[in-house]
Amino acid sequence: MTKEHYISFIAAISDQGIQLIKLYSEGPAQARLKIAGVRKIFAYCNLHGLFEVKRNALPF
């Protein structure tokens, strides 16, 4: 991704609450989430807005 196009937030929603991680354009597009019990994961891209990350697209 370019600096004009990057994911700035990732949020995971579970029974325990919401995990929110801020990502920075100069850093890697990686986030560590406690995945147990997570029902939905959302990301916010500064170009395309908020979108849901499908579980089958994740590497676990």
C-alpha positions as a printed NumPy array, in Angstrom:
array([[  0.   ,   0.   ,   0.   ],
       [  1.085,   3.55 ,  -0.565],
       [  1.004,   6.376,   1.966],
       [ -2.141,   7.626,   0.217],
       [ -3.813,   4.248,   0.795],
       [ -3.425,   2.425,   4.097],
       [ -5.374,   0.723,   6.877],
       [ -5.382,   2.953,   9.936],
       [ -7.496,   0.944,  12.424],
       [ -8.377,  -2.692,  13.051],
       [-11.141,  -3.671,  15.476],
       [-12.138,  -7.12 ,  16.731],
       [-15.524,  -7.618,  18.369],
       [-15.986, -10.47 ,  20.852],
       [-18.139, -11.379,  23.835],
       [-15.446,  -9.766,  26.018],
       [-15.655,  -6.371,  24.264],
       [-13.843,  -4.567,  21.471],
       [-10.118,  -4.645,  20.715],
       [ -9.05 ,  -1.581,  18.758],
       [ -5.571,  -1.255,  17.254],
       [ -4.232,   1.873,  15.567],
       [ -1.86 ,   1.299,  12.658],
       [  0.494,   3.907,  11.24 ],
       [  1.237,   4.423,   7.551],
       [  4.985,   4.309,   8.128],
       [  4.761,   0.989,  10.007],
       [  3.906,  -2.559,   8.89 ],
       [  0.242,  -3.414,   8.227],
       [  0.156,  -6.036,  10.988],
       [ -1.861,  -6.359,  14.162],
       [ -1.919,  -8.932,  16.921],
       [ -5.394,  -9.675,  18.221],
       [ -6.581, -12.059,  20.916],
       [ -8.719, -14.064,  18.504],
       [-10.499, -16.438,  20.921],
       [-14.194, -15.604,  20.895],
       [-13.926, -12.934,  18.198],
       [-17.128, -12.725,  16.191],
       [-16.251,  -9.968,  13.713],
       [-13.168,  -8.071,  12.587],
       [-13.351,  -4.651,  10.958],
       [-10.675,  -2.499,   9.351],
       [-10.698,   1.147,   8.353],
       [ -8.909,   2.169,   5.164],
       [ -8.39 ,   5.89 ,   4.64 ],
       [ -9.369,   5.489,   0.978],
       [-12.251,   2.956,   1.11 ],
       [-13.597,   3.48 ,   4.634],
       [-14.806,   0.813,   7.043],
       [-15.075,  -2.818,   5.917],
       [-15.492,  -6.235,   7.508],
       [-12.605,  -8.679,   7.224],
       [-14.008, -12.085,   6.322],
       [-12.79 , -14.882,   8.583],
       [-11.944, -17.163,   5.636],
       [ -9.529, -14.449,   4.381],
       [ -7.479, -14.663,   7.587],
       [ -4.425, -16.943,   7.772],
       [ -5.7  , -18.977,  10.762]])
